[in-house]
Each structure stands twice: as C-alpha cells, then as structure tokens.
Amino acid sequence: MNTTSTRAATFHGLHDHPSRPLVLVNVWDAASARVVEDAGATAIATTSAGVAWSLGRPDGNTLTRAEAMDAVARIAASVSVPVPVTVDLESGYADDADGVARTVDAVLEAGAVGINIEDGRLHPDALADRIGAARRAAERAGVPLFVNARTDVHLAGLVDPELRLAETLERARRYRGAGADGVFVPGVRDVETIRALVESIDAPVNVMAGPGSPTVSELAGIGVARISLGSAVAQAAYAVARQATAELLTTGTYDSLAAEVDYADLNALF
C-alpha cells in the first residue's frame, strides 16, 4: 500500500471509535500544521477561510484550484508521513462535477486523503453530482479518499428553523447515496438536535464546535464521530496580532505577547 493509501486508511480508522471522536484543529499554513501536529493531533484539517485570508482573499470560493492546492501541498509536506491531511474544498474549486474530479486528482497529488465539500447555495443535486465525481476520481487513483459532505442548512439558515432537521437529514441521505463517507453539519450546538442527527444519519457525523458548544466528552456521549473548529483558531491567531498592535500603539506595553510559542521550539519544528 502506498503512502497516500496508508494515510487514507488511517484517516478512515480515526472515525471508527464511538467513544473517542476525532478532534480536528483546522490549520491554514505549514507552520500552523506543524504546531498542531506537535501538540498531539492525530490528523490535520485545513480551514478554507484561514487559507484564503493567509493569501489575501476573503473566504467564500474565491481561491483558484491552483492556489488552494499549493497551500495543501505545503501543509501535507510539513507534517509527519503517518499523519493524514483532510482539505476543506468549499464547493470543489470548480464549476461542475467534472471540475471537482480534477480537483480531487490535485488533492491526492498534494498528499491529502480527505475532503470536505459543501452545498452552501448549491442545489443538493449539484452537490450529489460533485460527491459522485469525487468518489470516482479517488477510485480511479486507487485511494480510499474520505469524502465528508457538508450541508449548510443550519449554518446558513437555508430553510425555516422548524424545517432544518428534516432538510438536513434528507440532504444527508442524498449525499450518502452519492458516495459520501461522513456528514458535516456546522451551525448546530444544542444537544438534542445533534443527538437526532447522530441517531438518524448512517455515517460518521461531524459537528463544528467552539465557545458555547457542548464539550468533547458530551459530544462523545451522544455518538458524534468528528469535531472540528473551523476558522476559529485562525481568527484567534489574528486576534492576537490585532491586540498586540493596539496595545503597542496605546499603552506601549507587550502583555498580549505573553503566550507566544518559544522561538527555539517553533524553529525546531522545521
């Protein structure tokens, strides 16, 4: 089994422990990936928002495939060989399903073994087509790519609140039928809704967590398989830059920098 296939198999296995969810701190460049790996992460996930911001772009499908994949290649090359990398592809960096297949070819070439691909404002049929194309591209390459289908029904409020659970479950069913391995439902934080999702979706369920969310142990207790932080860590890092600047320009002090990573420790990661 080649290195990419080994990483892919490892990544699939990380979703198979009901009492121990896969927790993912989303990164945006090689340095953040190495810091996260060094802190003990068993897998690395990217944040499309963080990658876009680091390249001077807003989030929201503004990157080209080449720009996104260049970042992914640097991230995948920076971490240890056994550590799998999964990529936030937004809607696939393509105009149609055939283009998504080419994106998946590039993902695998870059060394990543998982993807998130989202519906957002796409019609569910369009995302199902893209998921199918991604799956076929991975099969042609002989790699068990983990396809995580993200639905933004809750996050973007795509339907009225009383309809969101049913709509999410219908989309999950459709995306699973198209070849998705897991289902990602960002924007839900209440335990009962998450429990209903876990009980009704026949695949590993991924939620996005942060301040105000149930704890990892609480989410594990209701069967959540995967927990990720989205763009929050990148936002927190940029908050430090903003705070340090404001402090320097006002009080002339440096307290915002007290929690910095030691220079020698950071340098030694590369």
C-alpha positions in Angstrom: 0.0 0.0 0.0 1.5 3.4 -1.0 1.9 6.3 1.5 -1.3 8.1 0.3 -3.4 5.0 0.6 -1.9 4.2 4.0 -2.8 7.7 5.2 -6.3 7.4 3.8 -6.8 4.1 5.6 -5.5 5.6 8.8 -7.9 8.6 8.4 -10.9 6.3 7.9 -10.0 4.4 11.0 -9.9 7.5 13.1 -13.7 7.8 12.6 -14.4 4.3 14.0 -14.2 4.9 17.7 -17.7 5.9 19.0 -16.4 6.9 22.5 -13.4 8.8 21.2 -14.3 11.3 18.5 -11.7 12.5 16.0 -10.9 16.1 17.0 -9.5 18.4 14.4 -7.9 21.8 14.9 -8.1 23.4 11.4 -4.9 24.9 10.1 -4.1 27.3 7.2 -0.3 27.0 6.5 2.7 24.8 7.1 3.6 26.5 10.5 0.1 26.1 12.0 0.0 22.5 10.8 3.3 21.7 12.5 2.3 23.4 15.7 -1.0 21.4 15.8 0.8 18.1 15.0 3.4 18.8 17.7 0.7 19.4 20.2 -0.5 15.9 19.6 -3.1 16.0 16.8 -3.6 12.6 15.1 -4.8 14.2 11.9 -4.7 17.7 10.2 -7.6 19.5 8.7 -7.5 22.8 6.7 -9.8 25.8 7.0 -10.7 27.3 3.7 -11.2 30.7 5.4 -7.8 30.6 7.0 -6.1 29.6 3.8 -7.9 32.4 1.9 -7.0 35.0 4.5 -3.4 34.0 4.5 -3.3 34.6 0.7 -5.0 38.0 1.0 -8.5 36.8 -0.1 -11.9 36.7 1.6 -13.5 33.4 2.3 -16.2 32.0 0.0 -14.9 30.2 -3.1 -12.5 33.0 -4.0 -9.4 30.8 -4.4 -8.4 29.1 -7.6 -7.7 25.4 -7.5 -4.0 26.0 -8.0 -3.8 28.5 -5.1 -5.7 26.2 -2.8 -3.7 23.1 -3.8 -0.3 24.9 -3.4 -1.3 25.6 0.2 -2.4 22.0 0.7 0.8 20.6 -0.7 2.9 22.7 1.7 0.8 21.6 4.6 0.9 17.9 3.7 4.6 18.1 3.2 5.2 19.7 6.5 3.7 17.1 8.7 4.9 13.6 9.5 4.3 10.9 7.0 1.7 8.9 9.0 -0.4 12.0 9.8 -3.4 12.2 7.4 -4.5 15.6 6.0 -8.0 16.5 5.0 -8.9 19.5 2.9 -11.7 22.0 3.1 -12.6 22.2 -0.6 -15.6 24.6 -0.2 -17.7 23.7 -3.2 -14.8 22.0 -5.0 -12.9 24.8 -6.7 -14.7 24.0 -9.9 -17.8 25.0 -12.0 -19.1 21.5 -12.3 -18.7 17.8 -11.3 -16.0 17.1 -13.9 -14.0 20.0 -12.5 -14.4 18.6 -9.0 -12.9 15.3 -10.3 -9.9 17.3 -11.4 -9.7 19.0 -8.0 -9.7 15.6 -6.3 -6.8 14.5 -8.6 -4.9 17.6 -7.4 -5.8 16.9 -3.7 -4.3 13.4 -3.9 -1.3 14.6 -5.8 -0.8 17.2 -3.0 -0.7 14.4 -0.4 -4.1 14.8 1.3 -6.5 11.9 1.8 -9.8 13.5 2.8 -12.1 16.4 1.7 -14.9 18.4 2.9 -17.2 19.5 0.1 -20.2 21.7 0.9 -23.6 22.6 -0.6 -23.9 26.2 0.6 -26.2 27.8 -2.0 -25.8 24.8 -4.4 -28.8 22.7 -5.1 -28.5 19.4 -3.3 -28.5 17.6 -6.6 -25.4 19.6 -7.7 -23.5 18.6 -4.6 -24.5 15.0 -5.0 -23.1 15.1 -8.5 -19.9 16.6 -7.2 -19.6 13.9 -4.5 -20.1 11.2 -7.1 -17.4 12.7 -9.3 -15.0 13.0 -6.3 -15.6 9.3 -5.4 -15.0 8.1 -8.9 -11.8 10.1 -9.2 -10.5 8.7 -5.9 -11.4 5.1 -7.1 -9.5 5.7 -10.3 -6.5 6.7 -8.3 -6.9 3.6 -6.0 -7.1 5.8 -2.9 -10.0 5.4 -0.3 -10.5 9.2 0.0 -12.7 10.2 2.9 -15.4 12.4 1.5 -17.1 14.5 4.2 -20.3 16.0 2.8 -21.0 19.4 4.5 -24.5 20.7 4.5 -25.1 24.4 5.4 -28.8 24.0 6.2 -28.3 25.1 9.8 -25.2 27.3 9.4 -26.7 29.4 6.6 -30.3 29.1 7.6 -31.2 27.6 4.2 -34.8 26.8 5.3 -37.1 27.9 8.1 -36.0 26.7 11.6 -38.7 24.2 12.0 -37.7 22.5 8.7 -34.0 22.4 9.2 -33.6 19.0 10.9 -35.7 17.2 8.2 -34.0 19.1 5.4 -30.6 18.2 6.8 -31.5 14.5 7.1 -32.8 14.4 3.5 -29.6 16.0 2.2 -27.5 13.6 4.3 -29.4 10.7 2.8 -28.8 12.0 -0.7 -25.1 12.7 -0.2 -24.5 9.3 1.4 -26.2 7.7 -1.6 -23.8 9.7 -3.9 -20.7 8.3 -2.1 -20.1 10.4 0.9 -18.3 8.7 3.8 -19.4 11.2 6.5 -21.7 14.1 7.0 -20.7 17.5 8.4 -23.4 19.7 9.9 -21.9 23.0 11.1 -24.1 25.5 12.9 -25.8 23.1 15.4 -24.9 23.4 19.1 -27.9 22.1 21.1 -27.5 18.5 22.3 -31.0 17.3 21.2 -30.6 18.3 17.6 -27.1 16.8 17.5 -28.4 13.6 19.1 -31.2 13.4 16.4 -28.6 13.8 13.7 -26.4 11.1 15.0 -29.3 8.7 15.5 -30.7 9.3 12.0 -27.6 9.5 9.8 -26.0 6.2 8.8 -22.5 7.7 8.7 -20.0 9.4 11.0 -21.4 12.8 12.0 -19.1 15.8 12.2 -20.0 19.0 14.1 -18.2 22.3 14.4 -17.5 23.3 18.0 -16.4 26.4 19.8 -17.3 28.6 22.8 -20.9 27.7 23.8 -20.8 24.2 22.3 -21.1 21.0 24.3 -17.8 19.7 25.4 -15.9 16.9 23.6 -16.9 14.4 26.3 -20.6 15.5 26.0 -20.5 15.1 22.2 -18.7 11.8 22.5 -21.5 10.6 24.8 -24.1 11.1 22.1 -22.1 9.5 19.4 -20.5 12.4 17.5 -17.7 10.9 15.4 -15.8 14.0 14.5 -15.4 17.5 16.0 -13.7 20.4 14.2 -13.1 24.1 15.0 -13.4 25.6 11.5 -11.8 29.0 11.2 -11.8 29.8 14.9 -8.1 29.1 15.6 -7.1 31.3 12.6 -9.4 34.0 13.9 -7.9 33.7 17.4 -4.4 34.0 16.0 -5.3 37.2 14.1 -6.9 38.5 17.2 -3.5 38.3 19.0 -2.0 40.3 16.1 -4.7 42.9 16.4 -4.4 43.1 20.2 -0.7 43.3 20.2 -0.8 46.2 17.7 -3.5 48.1 19.7 -1.5 47.6 22.9 1.8 48.8 21.3 0.1 51.9 19.9 -1.8 52.8 23.0 -0.1 51.8 26.3 3.2 50.9 24.7 3.3 47.6 26.6 3.6 44.0 25.4 1.4 41.8 27.6 -0.5 40.5 24.5 2.6 38.6 23.6 2.9 36.7 26.9 1.5 33.4 25.5 3.9 33.3 22.4 5.4 30.0 21.3 9.1 29.9 22.2 11.2 30.9 19.2 13.6 28.0 19.5 10.7 25.5 19.9 8.9 26.8 16.9 12.1 26.9 14.8 12.9 23.3 15.7 9.6 22.1 14.2 11.0 22.5 10.7 
